[in-house]
Amino acid sequence: MKKRISLLLVFVLVLATVVACTSDNNGEPASPPAETPSDTGDNQGLTETITVQVESDWMAYYEAAVARVKEAHPESTIELIEVASFDHLDVLDSTDVTNEDVADVFAIPADRIYGLAQNEALAAIDAKTMAANVGGFSDYDAGLGGNFAIDGEYLAFPMNIETLITFVNTANAEAKGIDITQPIEMSELGYEDVLIPVFDAWFGVSFTNAADIELLGHDDSGALYSDMTSEFADLEPEKQEVIEGLFDYWKAHKDAGTPLFDEDAAWGYMDGSFETGGKTAVRIEGPWSTGNLSELAGNGEDLAILPLGHVTINGNELSHWQGGWGLAINARVEGNDDQMLLAQAMIEEIVNPEYAVEFFQATGKILENVTADDYINSDLPDVDKEVIEAVFDSYKNAPARPLFTEWGQVWDTWKNAILSWNSVNPISPEEAYQELKASFDAMMVNFQ
């Protein structure tokens, strides 16, 4: 798939331009060129055509980004394909990269990178040059950029970071006597004071990561393993304590008859309970839930937003993942150097840190290559600033999200095991853990 000769030509072209523009005749640094490498000669810029996937709510921002790209490349054509990101990926999965309904530039969640790479759907990009052009990356490979590198090639460019954070209904917390200026220890609160749908691994890992429980990982030899296949007695004490905390949390809701461990009814229950005057003070959610939770919390009057680690289980801070999205280029673009350059220019403009605030307002996405202060010192509403600050704080204390394809089997393995407790009715943490172990033992057989 990788057309290395074409990419080498692009690299040589870029390098030649950088060398030519690095210094003036006196050896002093010169201003960067106003145009891209292909702008030499007629000074008309790139003249290729590309298509770009965009969600409906992002349209105005993307249109503005297209206009900025076209200032440098007035003869280029950039067509926007309005389609939801996951719907677009469904089209790609069910067809191939030659399908005209699949855009040349599109957004992907980080955990899809390996599957798309295996299907040879993504073009290799000159990510380091792009990062230098965009700016703001202190260590590109240590962040999302490094996660998008496979076999020495960068297959996507960082679009945004994401992780879970803590939402507090301050009126409900005050009514329950919960001091949110101090760490919120779940084991010391009532079962409805803090609501987390832990049967969903997306939320459940906030518990397991708190004790470094590896649901699925690679050992030093590269072989897959899971802590959940160990005997309960062989788990480290802090890992046993998390399992015990999960069991106690489930049992309290089971005995009270709440629907928190009902995968269909849990979400409505959590919303109703989080309303001002309800039974819940704390919700663990993603920043994309800010609007809904703000409305429930007195239209924002009773809402506070804190880092995820402000909530603890047995003294261990909850921790999610360093997750995020990237912008990728369709593999069919490889071989057309100018089209690749135009696609990369469009990506650079989408994540241009100069427009970080506008990007957040349009998409709710937080750039990796800016700081929290860049947002806090803007004219964003206070609630948005709280969200962004909490995301940055939670993100820096989180482990990297597992991206290898086998991890996809963990979702149902975890959910089915946790929800089985409703019918099995274990009477102890050890019995509850046996259901988890059996489920993960079966999963590991699939990898042999």
C-alpha positions in Angstrom: 0.0 0.0 0.0 2.7 2.4 0.9 4.1 4.2 -2.1 7.5 5.0 -0.5 9.0 6.4 -3.7 6.2 9.0 -3.9 6.6 9.9 -0.3 10.3 10.2 -0.7 9.8 12.7 -3.5 7.5 14.7 -1.2 10.1 14.6 1.6 12.9 15.8 -0.7 10.7 18.6 -2.0 9.8 19.7 1.5 13.4 19.4 2.7 14.7 21.5 -0.3 12.2 24.3 0.6 13.1 24.2 4.3 16.8 24.4 3.5 16.3 27.3 1.1 14.2 29.2 3.5 16.0 28.5 6.8 18.4 31.5 6.6 19.0 34.6 4.7 22.2 35.6 3.0 23.7 36.6 6.3 23.0 33.3 7.9 20.2 34.7 10.1 16.9 32.9 10.4 14.4 34.0 7.7 10.6 34.0 7.9 9.0 30.8 6.7 7.7 30.8 3.2 4.1 32.1 2.7 3.3 29.3 0.3 3.7 25.5 0.3 6.5 23.7 -1.7 4.2 23.4 -4.7 3.7 27.1 -4.9 7.0 27.7 -6.8 6.8 28.8 -10.4 3.4 30.2 -11.1 2.7 31.1 -7.5 -0.8 29.7 -7.8 -0.5 27.1 -5.1 -1.8 23.5 -5.3 -4.5 22.8 -7.9 -5.7 19.4 -6.9 -9.1 18.3 -5.6 -9.8 16.6 -2.3 -12.9 15.6 -0.3 -13.1 16.0 3.5 -15.5 14.3 5.9 -17.3 16.6 8.3 -20.1 16.2 10.9 -23.1 18.5 10.6 -22.2 20.5 13.7 -18.7 21.0 12.5 -19.7 22.4 9.1 -19.2 26.1 9.7 -15.7 25.6 11.3 -14.6 23.3 8.4 -15.9 25.8 5.8 -13.8 28.5 7.5 -10.8 26.2 7.5 -11.3 25.4 3.8 -11.4 29.2 3.1 -8.1 29.6 4.8 -6.4 26.8 2.9 -7.7 28.2 -0.4 -6.2 31.6 0.4 -2.8 29.9 -0.3 -4.2 27.5 -2.9 -6.9 29.4 -4.8 -7.0 27.0 -7.7 -7.6 24.0 -5.4 -10.9 22.3 -4.8 -11.9 21.1 -1.3 -15.3 19.4 -1.1 -16.9 18.7 2.2 -18.8 15.4 2.7 -21.4 15.9 5.5 -21.6 12.6 7.4 -21.1 11.4 11.0 -17.7 10.0 11.7 -18.8 6.5 12.7 -21.2 6.4 9.7 -18.4 7.3 7.4 -16.2 4.5 8.9 -19.0 2.1 8.4 -19.0 2.9 4.7 -15.3 2.4 4.6 -15.5 -0.9 6.4 -18.2 -2.2 4.2 -16.6 -1.2 0.9 -13.0 0.0 0.3 -10.9 3.1 -0.1 -11.9 3.5 -3.8 -15.5 4.3 -2.9 -16.2 7.9 -3.7 -18.4 8.2 -0.7 -15.3 7.7 1.4 -13.5 11.0 1.8 -9.9 11.8 1.2 -9.6 13.2 4.7 -11.6 11.9 7.6 -11.7 11.6 11.4 -11.0 8.4 13.2 -11.0 7.4 16.9 -7.6 6.3 18.1 -8.6 2.7 18.8 -9.4 2.2 15.1 -5.9 2.9 13.9 -4.7 -0.7 13.9 -7.7 -2.1 12.1 -7.6 0.5 9.4 -3.9 0.0 9.0 -4.4 -3.8 8.6 -7.0 -3.0 5.9 -4.5 -0.7 4.2 -7.0 2.1 4.3 -4.7 4.9 5.5 -1.9 6.8 3.7 1.4 7.5 5.4 1.7 11.2 6.3 4.7 13.5 6.9 3.5 13.9 10.5 6.7 15.4 11.9 6.8 18.2 9.3 3.1 18.8 9.9 3.6 19.0 13.6 6.4 21.6 13.1 4.1 23.6 10.8 1.2 23.5 13.3 3.3 24.0 16.4 2.6 23.4 20.0 3.8 19.8 20.3 6.5 19.5 23.0 7.1 15.8 22.4 5.1 14.6 19.4 5.8 10.9 19.8 5.0 10.8 23.5 1.4 11.9 22.8 -1.3 10.9 20.4 1.1 11.3 17.5 3.2 8.4 18.7 0.0 6.3 19.0 -0.7 6.8 15.4 2.7 5.4 14.3 2.7 1.8 13.0 5.8 0.1 11.6 7.6 3.4 11.3 4.9 5.2 9.5 2.5 7.9 10.8 -1.1 7.1 9.7 -3.1 9.9 11.3 -2.5 13.3 12.9 -3.8 14.2 16.4 -7.2 15.8 16.3 -8.2 16.0 20.0 -7.7 14.5 23.4 -10.4 13.0 25.5 -10.9 11.3 28.9 -13.6 11.0 31.6 -14.0 13.8 34.2 -16.1 14.4 37.3 -19.4 16.3 37.3 -20.9 17.4 40.6 -24.4 18.7 41.4 -23.3 21.1 44.2 -26.8 21.5 45.6 -27.2 17.7 46.0 -23.7 17.4 47.4 -24.4 20.1 50.0 -27.7 18.4 51.0 -25.8 15.2 51.5 -22.9 16.8 53.4 -20.3 15.9 50.8 -17.3 18.2 50.9 -16.2 18.4 47.3 -13.1 20.4 48.2 -11.6 17.2 49.5 -11.1 13.9 47.6 -14.5 12.1 47.2 -14.0 8.6 48.5 -16.7 6.2 47.2 -16.4 3.7 50.0 -17.4 6.4 52.5 -20.6 7.5 50.6 -24.0 6.0 49.9 -24.5 3.8 46.9 -26.4 6.6 45.0 -24.1 9.4 45.9 -21.8 8.7 43.0 -23.1 7.0 39.9 -20.9 5.2 37.3 -22.2 2.7 34.8 -19.3 0.3 35.5 -20.8 -2.5 33.5 -19.7 -0.6 30.4 -15.9 -1.0 30.2 -15.5 2.6 28.9 -16.5 3.6 32.5 -15.4 0.4 34.2 -11.7 1.0 33.4 -11.8 4.0 35.7 -12.0 1.5 38.5 -9.5 -1.0 37.1 -7.0 1.6 36.2 -7.1 2.9 39.7 -5.4 -0.3 40.8 -3.4 -0.9 37.6 -5.5 -3.9 36.7 -4.6 -4.9 33.2 -7.8 -6.2 31.4 -5.7 -7.0 28.4 -2.1 -6.2 27.7 1.2 -7.4 26.3 3.9 -8.9 28.6 7.6 -8.3 28.0 7.7 -11.0 25.4 4.8 -9.4 23.5 2.3 -12.1 24.4 -1.2 -11.2 25.4 -2.2 -11.5 29.1 -5.0 -10.4 31.4 -4.9 -9.9 35.2 -8.5 -11.2 35.2 -7.3 -14.8 34.5 -5.4 -14.9 37.9 -6.9 -16.5 40.9 -8.5 -14.0 43.3 -6.1 -14.9 46.0 -3.1 -14.2 43.7 -4.1 -10.6 42.9 -2.3 -7.8 44.7 -4.2 -6.4 47.7 -5.1 -3.2 45.9 -6.5 -5.1 43.0 -8.6 -7.3 45.4 -9.8 -4.1 47.0 -11.1 -2.7 43.7 -12.9 -6.0 43.0 -14.4 -5.8 46.4 -15.4 -2.2 45.8 -17.1 -3.2 42.6 -19.0 -6.0 44.2 -20.1 -3.8 47.1 -21.3 -1.2 44.6 -23.3 -3.7 42.6 -24.8 -5.4 45.7 -26.0 -2.1 47.2 -27.8 -1.3 43.9 -29.1 -4.8 43.6 -30.5 -4.9 47.1 -32.1 -1.4 46.6 -33.6 -2.4 43.2 -32.1 0.4 41.2 -31.6 0.0 37.5 -27.9 1.1 37.4 -26.8 -2.4 36.3 -29.5 -2.6 33.6 -27.8 -1.6 30.3 -31.0 -0.2 28.9 -32.4 1.6 31.9 -29.2 2.8 33.6 -28.9 6.1 31.6 -32.4 7.4 32.3 -32.0 6.5 36.0 -28.7 8.4 36.2 -30.1 11.5 34.6 -33.1 11.6 36.9 -31.1 11.0 40.0 -28.6 13.7 39.1 -31.2 16.4 38.8 -31.1 19.1 41.5 -33.1 17.7 44.4 -32.2 14.1 43.3 -30.3 11.4 45.1 -27.0 11.8 43.3 -24.2 14.3 43.8 -21.5 13.0 41.5 -21.5 11.7 37.9 -18.5 10.3 36.0 -18.9 11.2 32.4 -17.1 12.6 29.3 -16.9 16.3 28.5 -19.5 15.7 25.7 -22.1 15.3 28.4 -21.6 18.8 29.8 -24.7 20.3 28.1 -27.1 17.6 29.4 -25.7 17.5 32.9 -25.6 21.3 33.1 -29.3 21.4 32.3 -30.0 18.8 35.0 -28.0 20.7 37.5 -30.2 23.8 37.6 -29.2 24.9 34.2 -25.6 25.1 35.3 -26.3 27.0 38.6 -25.6 23.8 40.6 -22.8 22.3 38.5 -19.1 21.9 39.3 -16.6 20.1 37.2 -13.5 18.4 38.6 -10.7 16.1 37.4 -11.6 12.4 37.4 -8.9 11.6 40.1 -10.9 13.8 42.6 -13.0 10.6 43.1 -11.2 7.7 44.8 -11.9 4.1 45.5 -10.2 2.7 48.6 -7.8 5.7 48.4 -6.9 5.1 44.8 -7.7 7.9 42.3 -10.0 6.9 39.5 -8.2 7.1 36.2 -9.4 6.7 32.6 -7.4 6.8 29.4 -5.4 9.2 27.3 -7.9 8.8 24.5 -8.5 10.9 21.4 -9.2 11.2 17.7 -7.0 11.7 14.7 -7.3 13.0 11.2 -6.3 10.5 8.5 -5.8 10.5 4.7 -7.3 7.9 2.4 -4.7 5.5 1.1 -5.9 6.1 -2.5 -4.4 9.6 -2.3 -0.8 8.1 -2.1 0.9 8.5 -5.5 -0.5 12.0 -6.1 2.0 14.2 -4.3 0.2 17.5 -4.7 -3.1 15.9 -3.5 -1.3 14.6 -0.4 0.1 18.0 0.3 -3.3 19.6 0.0 -4.8 17.0 2.3 -2.1 17.6 4.8 -2.6 21.3 4.5 -6.3 20.9 5.3 -5.5 18.8 8.4 -3.0 21.4 9.6 -5.7 24.1 9.2 -8.3 22.1 11.1 -6.1 21.7 14.1 -4.5 25.1 13.8 -4.0 26.2 17.5 -4.8 29.8 16.5 -8.4 28.7 16.2 -8.5 26.3 19.1 -11.3 28.1 20.8 -13.4 28.2 17.6 -12.7 24.5 17.1 -13.9 23.7 20.7 -17.0 25.8 20.2 -17.9 23.9 17.0 -16.9 20.4 17.9 -16.4 20.2 21.7 -12.9 18.8 20.9 -9.8 19.9 22.8 -6.6 20.2 20.9 -3.5 18.4 22.2 -1.1 21.1 20.9 -2.4 23.9 23.1 -2.4 24.4 26.9 -5.3 24.7 29.3 -4.3 28.4 29.8 -4.9 29.0 26.1 -8.6 28.2 26.7 -8.9 29.7 30.2 -7.6 33.0 28.9 -10.2 33.1 26.2 -13.8 34.4 26.2 -15.3 30.9 26.5 -18.0 30.5 29.2 -16.8 29.5 32.6 -18.3 26.0 32.4 -16.4 25.3 29.2 -13.2 26.4 30.9 -13.9 24.1 33.9 -14.4 21.2 31.5 -11.2 21.9 29.6 -9.1 22.3 32.7 -10.6 19.1 34.2 -9.8 17.2 30.9 -6.2 18.3 30.9 -5.7 17.4 34.5 -7.4 14.0 34.1 -5.6 13.3 30.9 -2.1 13.9 32.2 -2.7 11.4 35.0 -4.2 8.7 32.8 -2.5 5.7 31.1 -2.4 5.5 27.3 -5.5 4.0 25.8 -4.9 0.4 24.5 -5.2 0.6 20.7 -4.4 -3.0 19.5 -7.2 -4.7 17.8 -7.6 -7.6 20.3 -8.6 -5.2 23.0 -11.9 -4.8 21.2 -13.0 -8.2 22.7 -12.7 -6.8 26.2 -15.9 -4.7 25.8 -18.4 -7.5 25.7 -16.2 -9.8 27.9 -16.3 -7.2 30.8 -19.9 -6.2 30.3 -21.3 -9.8 30.1 -19.4 -10.8 33.2 -20.5 -7.8 35.3 -24.1 -8.1 34.2 -24.1 -11.8 34.9 -24.0 -10.9 38.6 -27.7 -9.9 38.3 -28.7 -13.5 37.6 -25.9 -15.4 39.4 -26.3 -13.4 42.6 -22.8 -13.9 44.0 -22.7 -13.5 47.8 -19.0 -12.4 48.1 -16.4 -10.6 46.1 -14.6 -13.9 45.5 -17.7 -15.4 43.9 -18.3 -12.3 41.8 -14.7 -12.4 40.6 -15.1 -16.0 39.5 -17.6 -14.8 36.9 -15.1 -12.2 35.7 -12.3 -14.8 35.6 -14.5 -17.3 33.6 -15.4 -14.6 31.1 -11.8 -13.5 30.6 -10.5 -17.1 30.5 -12.8 -17.7 27.6 -11.7 -14.5 25.9 -8.0 -15.5 26.2 -8.7 -18.9 24.5 -9.6 -16.9 21.4 -6.1 -15.6 21.2 -4.3 -19.0 21.3 
